Amino acid sequence: MTSEEIITRINDFLVEEFEVERSLISPAANLRETLQLDSLDYVDLVVVIESNFGIKIIPNDFATIFTFQDLYDYIIRKVGEKMAS
């Protein structure tokens, strides 16, 4: 799976799960503000990511994720680690 495929998949499930306009999703946009996330929504986001990519998310890792690009980079890295093992 390429980085572009991962990003497309992420954007697809964010649009569906969080009912956000695709046009609002950009690499530099603030993830929390754009998706209007509260603490319960973060749990939903983790579950959706884990089920879509078959990876395990460490909740504390989200402390370093502020933008969509941060999220993309994190998931791309985790998927790469999974494929390498």
C-alpha positions in Angstrom: 0.0 0.0 0.0 1.5 3.3 -1.0 1.4 6.5 1.1 -1.1 8.0 -1.3 -3.4 5.0 -1.0 -3.2 5.3 2.8 -4.0 9.0 2.8 -6.9 8.4 0.5 -8.2 5.7 2.7 -7.8 7.9 5.8 -9.7 10.8 4.2 -12.5 8.4 3.1 -13.2 7.1 6.5 -12.8 10.5 8.2 -15.5 11.9 5.8 -17.8 9.0 6.5 -17.2 8.5 10.2 -17.0 12.2 11.3 -19.3 13.7 8.6 -16.8 16.3 7.7 -16.6 17.9 4.2 -13.7 16.5 2.2 -12.7 20.1 1.2 -11.9 20.9 4.9 -9.3 18.1 5.1 -5.8 19.3 4.2 -2.4 18.3 5.5 -1.9 21.5 7.5 -5.4 21.7 9.0 -5.8 21.1 12.7 -7.2 17.6 13.2 -9.1 18.3 16.4 -10.7 21.6 15.2 -11.6 20.3 11.7 -13.2 17.1 13.0 -14.6 18.8 16.1 -13.1 16.0 18.3 -13.8 15.6 21.9 -12.2 12.9 24.1 -14.8 10.3 23.2 -14.3 11.0 19.5 -10.6 10.3 19.9 -11.5 6.8 21.1 -13.7 6.4 18.0 -10.9 7.6 15.8 -8.5 5.1 17.3 -11.0 2.2 16.7 -11.6 3.2 13.1 -7.9 3.5 12.4 -7.1 0.1 14.0 -9.9 -1.6 12.1 -9.1 0.0 8.8 -5.3 -0.7 8.9 -5.0 -3.7 11.3 -2.5 -1.8 13.4 -2.4 -1.1 17.2 -2.5 2.6 18.2 -0.9 3.7 21.4 -3.3 6.4 22.9 -0.3 8.5 24.2 0.9 8.8 20.6 -2.0 11.1 19.9 -0.4 13.8 22.1 2.0 14.5 19.2 -0.7 14.5 16.4 -2.0 18.0 15.7 -2.6 18.2 12.0 -3.8 15.8 9.3 -0.2 15.5 8.1 0.8 14.3 11.6 -1.9 11.7 11.4 -0.9 10.6 7.9 2.7 10.3 8.9 1.9 8.3 12.0 -0.3 5.8 10.2 2.1 5.5 7.3 4.9 4.7 9.8 2.7 2.2 11.7 1.6 0.4 8.5 5.2 0.3 7.4 6.3 -1.3 10.7 3.5 -3.8 10.4 4.5 -4.8 6.9 8.2 -5.1 7.9 7.5 -7.5 10.7 
